[in-house]
Every structure is written in structure tokens, then in C-alpha cells.
């Protein structure tokens, strides 16, 4: 690593900053162990001044920690500069997001001439701001996107109770130019490696800054997301006559979103765990998630070859004898399934629980399914 570092003018820090699983700030604060290690490696191996670009998602003023480490260990005559360049890439569309970004932020001290020249070296067209604004912008951006999802999911609960249709509500709300239509798709909840982590990071920051009311506000975004997942799972249990013990349930999708095999914080995990705790027998299928990963996320052992009594059976989807089909990820292929054939093979009454609102619900009703969808009250023959 010393060779490439010595030949570089810009050094990007792109390390993982997971939520701390121990000690002070456990469950909310970011673990900056690898960030500190990267800073120490740079100052230890760089004999010439570098422009150090903080790329990882970090708490506000993390750049100050990097600067402190660099300043305390710099060689005589070597002065490194620190910039912040948060990324705004989404899984499944990262390349397009990189090629056609909505904005590119470069944070640096405006009083520092080298910071300005460093920013210009990164990109010709950019938005410049101070370090702390740049760091906070990434956290607030993800928090506000998560908030939109929690807001429409909160509305979905009202829709189910009143008979309104959350898709129609989202269409009307999204038509307002001040709001816009994106991230207004009701579902069983958000997942992924960023949203919950960054919101909780923001909560911890507010707590440390003695802003308890602000902390509670952002924490409610995560609380609502958890509520939505459990509300969806509990609806499955209640609609299956208040018990799923011994009942086979086919779960379609396990990744947190389509076009990725990432299961980090996937809503499917909490839904499946809830059903398993109630005694359900699950068959889980996802186009990109390996069965071993599904078992790991659900804390389920590999099946005993001599026994067919494992709680979880992961294989290519088979709905034969299932009491319900549950959609947990919005994979396009699920809307192309032969639901007429699936219905014929299932126990009756046969249920479909669409946690992503991606299926043709009217067509399913005509086949004979009892259909439940997020934020919709469908005519299910009185059931």
C-alpha cells in the first residue's frame, strides 16, 4: 500500500463505519475504529503532503479527529489537508448515481487555500461548503429519505383503518411540486446498511449535543419502521385465524430491496423471525440471496439430512400446501408468476400478503386468493 500512497496526491478514506455494538453509544454511535486506523496509516507512510478525502459516512466533526491525528504525527514540513466528500449512491443503481449525481459535495475550510485547490482537483463542477456541513448533509439526507418512507408507512396504517388507498394518497401527495413522488411507496419497511445506521447516528449526535427533543424526533423514524414490520407480520398471524403454528408459509424475497443480494437490516428478517417464533414453517426464496445467508440471518441451523423437521426449508420456491404467500422484496419476477397454478396447489383459503404492493391484486382476487396489501383494504369476500 505504501507505493500507491506515495504516488498519490489525493487519498480517499472509504472504510466501513458500522454502528457500535459495544460500550459508550452502543446501538447508535458510529464505530470509527477503521477510520482512525486509516488516518494513522496515511500519516505514518506519507512523506509528501496529501489531500485526505473523507468518503465514509461519519458523524459530524469526524474530520476534526482525522486532523488531530494527522497534526500530531506529521513529519516536519509535511502538512496534510482534510476534505469531506460524502457519497450519495444507492444499491442497485450505484453506477448510474456515480455517473449522473444529483449533487457532489466537497467540504473544506474556506479559509484554507489548499482546501479550495483540493476541492477543485476533485471535480470541476461541485458544491463547496465547510467540513461540518458536508458531514452533516449525508446524515440528514439519509434521515429525511427514511423519514419519507416512515411517513407514508404511517399513512398506510390510517388507510387500512379507514378504507383509503395508500397508492392513491401517495399519488396525490407526490403531485405536489413541493413534495415530489419519490420514496412514497408504502411497504413493510425500509432496510439496508445506511438508513437505520445513519438515523441512529444522528440520534446519538443530538443526545451528545443535549438536544433530546430533536433526538426523539429522529428516533421516531426508526421506531415507526420497526412498528411497520411487526404490524405486517402480526397481520399475517391474525388473518391466518390467529395462529400460524405448523402452517407452511412461502416467503418471496429476502434482500432488503430488489436488484441486490444485500440482506443487511432487511425487513424480511424481522417478519420471518416473528413468524418462526409463532411456529410457522417457512419456505424462503430470493433470486440473489444464498440459502446459507438466509439461515444465518434467521439463526436457523442447516437441516438434518436424516430429518425433515427443520423449522426453515430454503429451496427454490414451492408453494404446494402453503397457507400463504408473503412478498417481502419487490423483485420484478414475482409479478410474472403463474398464480393460478400456485393457488391450485395451496391449502384453502389461500392468502397472499403483498408487503411491497407489486402484484395485481384484482387479478389475484379473481383467482380466489384472499389478498392483503399494505395501505389497502381489499374486498376479500368478507374475510
C-alpha positions as CSV (number, residue, x, y, z in Angstrom):
1,X,0.0,0.0,0.0
2,X,3.0,2.3,0.6
3,X,3.8,2.6,-3.1
4,X,0.4,3.7,-4.4
5,X,0.0,6.0,-1.5
6,X,3.3,7.8,-2.2
7,X,2.4,8.3,-5.8
8,X,-1.0,9.9,-5.0
9,X,-2.0,13.5,-4.5
10,X,-5.5,12.6,-3.2
11,X,-6.1,9.9,-0.7
12,X,-9.7,8.8,-0.2
13,X,-10.8,7.2,3.1
14,X,-13.5,4.7,2.2
15,X,-13.7,2.4,5.2
16,X,-16.7,0.9,6.9
17,X,-18.2,2.8,9.9
18,X,-20.8,0.4,11.4
19,X,-22.9,1.1,14.4
20,X,-21.1,0.4,17.6
21,X,-22.1,-2.9,19.2
22,X,-20.4,-2.2,22.5
23,X,-19.6,0.4,25.1
24,X,-20.5,4.1,25.0
25,X,-23.1,4.8,22.3
26,X,-23.8,1.1,21.7
27,X,-26.6,0.7,19.1
28,X,-26.5,4.3,17.9
29,X,-23.0,5.8,17.6
30,X,-20.7,5.0,14.7
31,X,-17.7,2.8,15.2
32,X,-14.7,4.8,13.9
33,X,-12.0,2.2,14.6
34,X,-11.1,1.7,11.0
35,X,-11.4,5.4,10.2
36,X,-8.8,6.1,12.9
37,X,-6.6,3.3,11.6
38,X,-6.7,4.7,8.1
39,X,-5.7,8.2,9.3
40,X,-2.8,6.7,11.2
41,X,-1.7,4.7,8.2
42,X,-1.7,7.8,6.0
43,X,0.4,9.9,8.3
44,X,2.8,7.0,9.0
45,X,3.5,6.2,5.4
46,X,3.1,9.6,3.5
47,X,6.4,11.5,3.2
48,X,4.7,14.2,1.0
49,X,1.7,16.4,1.7
50,X,-1.6,14.7,0.8
51,X,-5.2,15.9,0.3
52,X,-7.1,13.4,2.5
53,X,-10.7,13.0,1.4
54,X,-13.2,11.7,3.9
55,X,-15.5,9.5,1.9
56,X,-17.0,7.2,4.5
57,X,-20.3,8.1,6.2
58,X,-19.2,9.6,9.5
59,X,-20.6,11.6,12.4
60,X,-20.3,15.3,12.3
61,X,-16.8,16.6,13.2
62,X,-15.1,13.2,12.4
63,X,-12.8,15.2,10.2
64,X,-11.6,17.0,13.3
65,X,-10.5,13.7,14.7
66,X,-8.6,12.9,11.4
67,X,-7.0,16.3,11.5
68,X,-5.9,15.9,15.1
69,X,-4.3,12.5,14.3
70,X,-2.5,13.9,11.3
71,X,-1.3,17.1,13.0
72,X,0.0,15.2,16.0
73,X,2.1,12.8,13.8
74,X,3.0,14.8,10.7
75,X,6.7,14.8,9.6
76,X,8.5,18.2,9.6
77,X,7.5,20.2,6.6
78,X,4.6,17.9,5.7
79,X,1.1,19.4,6.1
80,X,-1.9,17.3,5.0
81,X,-5.3,18.7,4.1
82,X,-8.6,17.1,5.0
83,X,-11.7,17.4,2.9
84,X,-15.2,15.8,3.2
85,X,-16.8,14.2,0.1
86,X,-19.8,12.1,1.2
87,X,-21.2,9.7,-1.4
88,X,-24.9,9.5,-2.3
89,X,-25.1,6.2,-4.1
90,X,-28.0,3.7,-3.8
91,X,-27.6,-0.1,-4.1
92,X,-28.8,-1.4,-7.4
93,X,-28.1,2.0,-9.2
94,X,-24.7,2.9,-7.9
95,X,-23.0,3.2,-11.3
96,X,-25.7,5.5,-12.7
97,X,-25.7,7.5,-9.4
98,X,-22.0,8.0,-9.8
99,X,-22.2,9.0,-13.5
100,X,-25.2,11.3,-13.1
101,X,-25.2,12.5,-9.5
102,X,-27.8,14.9,-8.2
103,X,-25.0,16.8,-6.4
104,X,-21.4,16.4,-5.4
105,X,-20.4,17.9,-2.1
106,X,-16.9,18.9,-1.2
107,X,-16.4,20.1,2.4
108,X,-13.3,22.0,3.5
109,X,-12.3,25.0,5.4
110,X,-13.0,28.1,3.3
111,X,-10.1,29.9,4.9
112,X,-7.7,27.2,3.8
113,X,-6.3,27.9,0.3
114,X,-5.1,24.3,-0.1
115,X,-8.6,23.1,0.8
116,X,-10.0,25.1,-2.1
117,X,-7.4,23.9,-4.6
118,X,-8.0,20.3,-3.3
119,X,-11.7,20.7,-3.9
120,X,-11.0,21.9,-7.4
121,X,-8.7,18.9,-8.0
122,X,-11.6,16.5,-7.1
123,X,-14.1,17.8,-9.7
124,X,-14.7,20.7,-12.0
125,X,-18.4,21.1,-11.1
126,X,-19.2,20.8,-7.4
127,X,-20.9,22.3,-4.4
128,X,-18.5,23.5,-1.8
129,X,-19.2,24.1,1.9
130,X,-17.4,23.7,5.2
131,X,-16.4,20.3,6.6
132,X,-19.1,20.1,9.2
133,X,-21.9,20.9,6.8
134,X,-20.7,18.3,4.3
135,X,-20.6,15.6,7.0
136,X,-24.0,16.5,8.4
137,X,-25.5,16.7,4.9
138,X,-25.0,12.9,4.3
139,X,-26.7,12.0,7.6
140,X,-29.6,14.4,7.2
141,X,-30.1,13.3,3.6
142,X,-30.5,9.7,4.6
143,X,-32.5,10.6,7.6
144,X,-35.0,12.6,5.6
145,X,-35.3,9.8,3.0
146,X,-36.0,7.3,5.8
147,X,-38.5,9.8,7.3
148,X,-40.4,9.9,4.0
149,X,-40.7,6.2,4.0
150,X,-41.8,6.1,7.6
151,X,-44.3,8.9,6.9
152,X,-46.0,7.1,4.0
153,X,-46.0,3.8,6.0
154,X,-47.7,5.7,8.9
155,X,-50.3,6.9,6.4
156,X,-50.7,3.2,5.2
157,X,-51.9,2.2,8.7
158,X,-54.5,5.0,8.6
159,X,-55.6,3.9,5.1
160,X,-56.1,0.3,6.2
161,X,-58.3,1.5,9.1
162,X,-60.4,3.9,7.0
163,X,-60.7,2.3,3.6
164,X,-58.4,4.8,1.9
165,X,-55.9,3.5,-0.7
166,X,-52.3,4.5,0.2
167,X,-51.3,4.4,-3.5
168,X,-53.9,7.0,-4.3
169,X,-52.9,9.1,-1.3
170,X,-49.2,8.9,-2.4
171,X,-50.1,9.9,-5.9
172,X,-52.0,12.9,-4.7
173,X,-49.3,13.9,-2.2
174,X,-46.5,13.3,-4.7
175,X,-48.1,15.5,-7.3
176,X,-47.4,18.5,-5.1
177,X,-44.2,20.0,-6.6
178,X,-43.0,20.9,-3.1
179,X,-43.0,17.3,-2.1
180,X,-42.5,15.1,-5.2
181,X,-43.3,11.4,-5.8
182,X,-40.1,9.7,-4.8
183,X,-39.8,7.5,-1.7
184,X,-43.6,7.5,-1.2
185,X,-44.1,3.8,-1.9
186,X,-45.7,2.2,1.2
187,X,-44.2,-1.2,2.2
188,X,-43.4,-3.4,5.1
189,X,-40.4,-1.1,6.0
190,X,-37.0,0.2,4.9
191,X,-33.8,-1.7,5.3
192,X,-30.2,-1.7,4.0
193,X,-26.9,-0.7,5.6
194,X,-27.5,3.1,5.6
195,X,-30.9,4.4,6.6
196,X,-31.2,3.0,10.1
197,X,-27.5,3.3,10.9
198,X,-27.4,6.9,9.8
199,X,-30.6,7.9,11.6
200,X,-29.4,6.4,14.8
201,X,-26.1,8.1,14.3
202,X,-27.9,11.4,14.1
203,X,-29.9,10.5,17.2
204,X,-26.7,9.9,19.1
205,X,-25.3,13.1,17.9
206,X,-28.3,15.0,19.1
207,X,-28.2,13.3,22.5
208,X,-24.5,14.3,22.8
209,X,-25.3,17.9,21.9
210,X,-28.1,17.9,24.6
211,X,-30.9,18.2,22.0
212,X,-33.3,15.5,23.5
213,X,-36.3,16.7,21.6
214,X,-34.5,16.5,18.3
215,X,-33.1,13.1,19.2
216,X,-36.6,11.8,19.9
217,X,-37.9,13.1,16.6
218,X,-35.4,11.3,14.6
219,X,-35.6,8.2,16.7
220,X,-39.3,8.0,16.0
221,X,-38.4,7.4,12.3
222,X,-36.8,4.1,13.3
223,X,-39.5,3.3,15.8
224,X,-42.2,3.7,13.1
225,X,-40.2,1.5,10.8
226,X,-40.0,-1.3,13.4
227,X,-43.7,-0.9,14.0
228,X,-44.5,-1.3,10.4
229,X,-42.6,-4.6,10.1
230,X,-44.2,-6.1,13.2
231,X,-47.6,-4.8,12.1
232,X,-47.3,-6.6,8.8
233,X,-46.1,-9.8,10.4
234,X,-48.9,-9.7,13.1
235,X,-51.5,-9.1,10.3
236,X,-50.4,-12.4,8.7
237,X,-50.8,-14.2,12.0
238,X,-54.2,-12.7,12.8
239,X,-55.6,-13.3,9.3
240,X,-54.5,-16.9,9.4
241,X,-57.0,-17.4,12.1
242,X,-54.7,-16.1,14.9
243,X,-52.3,-19.0,14.6
244,X,-49.5,-20.0,12.2
245,X,-48.2,-22.9,14.2
246,X,-47.4,-25.8,11.9
247,X,-48.6,-23.8,8.8
248,X,-46.4,-23.6,5.8
249,X,-45.8,-20.1,4.5
250,X,-44.0,-19.3,1.3
251,X,-41.8,-16.1,1.6
252,X,-40.9,-14.4,-1.7
253,X,-37.8,-12.2,-1.4
254,X,-35.3,-11.8,1.4
255,X,-33.0,-9.0,0.2
256,X,-33.8,-5.5,1.6
257,X,-34.5,-4.3,-2.0
258,X,-34.6,-5.8,-5.5
259,X,-31.5,-6.0,-7.7
260,X,-29.2,-6.7,-4.8
261,X,-28.3,-9.7,-2.6
262,X,-27.8,-7.5,0.4
263,X,-29.8,-8.6,3.5
264,X,-28.5,-6.1,6.0
265,X,-31.4,-4.8,8.1
266,X,-33.8,-6.4,5.6
267,X,-37.5,-6.1,6.7
268,X,-37.8,-9.8,5.7
269,X,-35.6,-10.8,8.6
270,X,-37.9,-9.4,11.3
271,X,-41.1,-10.7,9.5
272,X,-39.7,-14.2,9.2
273,X,-38.4,-14.2,12.8
274,X,-41.8,-13.2,14.0
275,X,-43.5,-16.0,12.1
276,X,-40.9,-18.6,13.2
277,X,-41.4,-17.6,16.8
278,X,-45.1,-18.3,16.3
279,X,-44.3,-21.8,15.0
280,X,-44.7,-21.2,11.2
281,X,-42.9,-23.5,8.7
282,X,-41.2,-21.2,6.2
283,X,-40.1,-21.7,2.6
284,X,-38.0,-18.7,1.6
285,X,-36.9,-17.9,-2.0
286,X,-34.8,-15.0,-3.2
287,X,-33.1,-14.7,-6.6
288,X,-29.8,-13.5,-5.3
289,X,-29.6,-14.3,-1.6
290,X,-27.9,-17.7,-0.8
291,X,-29.8,-20.1,1.4
292,X,-26.8,-20.1,3.8
293,X,-27.2,-16.4,4.3
294,X,-30.9,-16.7,4.9
295,X,-30.2,-19.3,7.6
296,X,-27.5,-17.2,9.1
297,X,-29.8,-14.1,9.3
298,X,-32.6,-16.2,10.8
299,X,-30.4,-18.1,13.3
300,X,-31.5,-21.4,11.8
301,X,-29.3,-24.4,11.6
302,X,-28.6,-26.4,8.5
303,X,-31.3,-29.1,8.1
304,X,-30.6,-32.6,9.4
305,X,-30.4,-34.9,6.4
306,X,-31.9,-37.6,8.4
307,X,-34.9,-35.5,9.4
308,X,-37.4,-33.3,7.7
309,X,-38.3,-31.4,10.8
310,X,-36.3,-28.3,10.4
311,X,-38.3,-25.1,11.0
312,X,-36.9,-23.4,7.9
313,X,-36.7,-25.0,4.5
314,X,-34.9,-22.9,1.9
315,X,-35.2,-24.1,-1.6
316,X,-36.4,-23.0,-5.0
317,X,-39.9,-21.7,-4.3
318,X,-42.6,-24.4,-3.8
319,X,-46.0,-23.2,-2.6
320,X,-47.5,-26.6,-2.6
321,X,-49.6,-27.0,0.6
322,X,-48.8,-23.4,1.7
323,X,-51.4,-21.4,3.6
324,X,-50.0,-18.1,2.5
325,X,-47.6,-16.4,0.1
326,X,-45.8,-13.4,1.5
327,X,-44.0,-10.8,-0.7
328,X,-41.1,-9.3,1.2
329,X,-38.9,-7.9,-1.7
330,X,-40.2,-6.2,-4.9
331,X,-38.4,-8.4,-7.4
332,X,-40.0,-8.0,-10.9
333,X,-40.1,-11.7,-11.5
334,X,-42.7,-12.2,-8.7
335,X,-45.4,-10.3,-10.7
336,X,-44.8,-12.8,-13.6
337,X,-45.5,-16.0,-11.5
338,X,-48.4,-18.3,-12.5
339,X,-50.6,-17.5,-9.6
340,X,-53.4,-19.7,-11.0
341,X,-51.2,-22.7,-10.7
342,X,-49.9,-21.6,-7.3
343,X,-53.5,-21.2,-6.0
344,X,-54.4,-24.7,-7.1
345,X,-51.5,-26.2,-5.1
346,X,-52.2,-24.3,-1.8
347,X,-54.2,-25.0,1.3
348,X,-57.6,-23.2,1.3
349,X,-58.4,-20.4,1.9
350,X,-55.2,-19.3,0.2
351,X,-53.7,-15.9,1.2
352,X,-51.4,-13.5,-0.5
353,X,-49.7,-10.8,1.7
354,X,-48.1,-8.3,-0.6
355,X,-45.6,-6.3,1.5
356,X,-44.4,-4.3,-1.5
357,X,-47.7,-3.7,-3.4
358,X,-46.2,-5.1,-6.6
359,X,-48.8,-7.7,-7.6
360,X,-52.1,-7.3,-9.5
361,X,-54.4,-7.6,-6.6
362,X,-57.7,-7.6,-8.6
363,X,-56.3,-10.5,-10.7
364,X,-55.4,-12.4,-7.5
365,X,-58.9,-11.9,-6.1
366,X,-60.5,-13.2,-9.3
367,X,-58.4,-16.4,-9.0
368,X,-59.7,-16.9,-5.5
369,X,-57.0,-15.6,-3.2
370,X,-57.6,-13.7,0.0
371,X,-55.4,-10.7,-0.6
372,X,-53.8,-8.3,1.9
373,X,-51.7,-5.4,0.9
374,X,-50.0,-2.5,2.7
375,X,-52.3,0.5,3.0
376,X,-55.2,-1.0,1.1
377,X,-58.5,-2.5,2.2
378,X,-59.4,-5.0,-0.5
379,X,-62.7,-6.9,-1.0
380,X,-61.8,-10.3,0.2
381,X,-65.2,-11.9,0.4
382,X,-65.8,-10.9,4.0
383,X,-62.7,-12.5,5.4
